Amino acid sequence: MLNFEQSPEEEFWKVKMTRYIEDCSSVEELKQIATMLVNIAATRQCVIKGLVKDALDLMDHSYRSEG
């Protein structure tokens, strides 16, 4: 079963980054943070797509092996 709950580590990182962003007064630093977060989001999306494709390939292979 899939679990979509955040782990304590993820929650800690989210709170830490949110506080850091809220306290930041440098536009340049905020740009760097935004760029880092875009890279993280893009990487996660690639991983998710890869996992979905792999799961579908495994299901297809299993289905064809049974038939």
Backbone torsions as a table, in degrees:
resi	resn	phi	psi	omega
1	MET	NA	138.4	179.4
2	LEU	-74.4	143.7	179.3
3	ASN	-120.8	115.7	-178.2
4	PHE	-105.6	20.2	177.4
5	GLU	-86.6	142.3	178.4
6	GLN	-74.7	139.9	175.6
7	SER	-76.4	162.7	176.5
8	PRO	-57.5	-34.9	179.5
9	GLU	-65.4	-42.7	179.2
10	GLU	-65.9	-42.1	178.8
11	GLU	-63.1	-42.3	178.4
12	PHE	-60.7	-46.2	-179.6
13	TRP	-62.8	-41.3	-179.9
14	LYS	-62.7	-46.6	179.8
15	VAL	-64.6	-43.4	-179.9
16	LYS	-60.4	-48.0	-179.3
17	MET	-66.9	-39.4	178.7
18	THR	-61.8	-45.2	178.1
19	ARG	-62.8	-42.5	-179.5
20	TYR	-61.4	-44.4	179.8
21	ILE	-65.0	-44.2	-179.4
22	GLU	-63.1	-33.8	-178.7
23	ASP	-86.8	-10.0	-175.7
24	CYS	-75.6	134.5	179.4
25	SER	-115.9	-0.2	-178.3
26	SER	-97.5	120.9	177.7
27	VAL	-62.9	-40.3	-179.8
28	GLU	-62.2	-42.6	179.2
29	GLU	-66.9	-39.1	177.0
30	LEU	-63.3	-36.6	176.0
31	LYS	-63.3	-42.2	178.7
32	GLN	-63.6	-41.8	178.4
33	ILE	-64.4	-44.4	179.4
34	ALA	-60.4	-42.6	178.8
35	THR	-63.2	-42.5	178.2
36	MET	-62.1	-43.6	-178.9
37	LEU	-67.3	-35.2	175.3
38	VAL	-64.0	-42.4	178.2
39	ASN	-63.2	-41.5	177.6
40	ILE	-62.9	-45.8	-179.5
41	ALA	-61.7	-43.1	-179.8
42	ALA	-65.5	-41.4	178.8
43	THR	-64.2	-44.4	178.4
44	ARG	-61.4	-40.4	179.9
45	GLN	-63.8	-41.1	176.9
46	CYS	-61.9	-42.4	179.9
47	VAL	-64.3	-45.1	179.7
48	ILE	-60.8	-46.8	178.8
49	LYS	-61.3	-41.1	179.0
50	GLY	-64.2	-41.8	178.6
51	LEU	-65.7	-41.0	178.3
52	VAL	-64.0	-45.6	179.4
53	LYS	-61.4	-43.8	179.4
54	ASP	-62.4	-42.8	178.9
55	ALA	-63.5	-41.8	178.3
56	LEU	-66.2	-40.1	177.3
57	ASP	-62.5	-42.1	178.6
58	LEU	-65.1	-41.8	177.9
59	MET	-64.1	-41.6	179.4
60	ASP	-63.4	-45.5	179.4
61	HIS	-61.1	-44.0	179.8
62	SER	-64.0	-42.0	179.9
63	TYR	-63.9	-43.4	-179.4
64	ARG	-69.6	-32.7	179.7
65	SER	-69.3	-32.3	-179.3
66	GLU	-77.8	-27.5	-173.4
67	GLY	-86.7	NA	NA
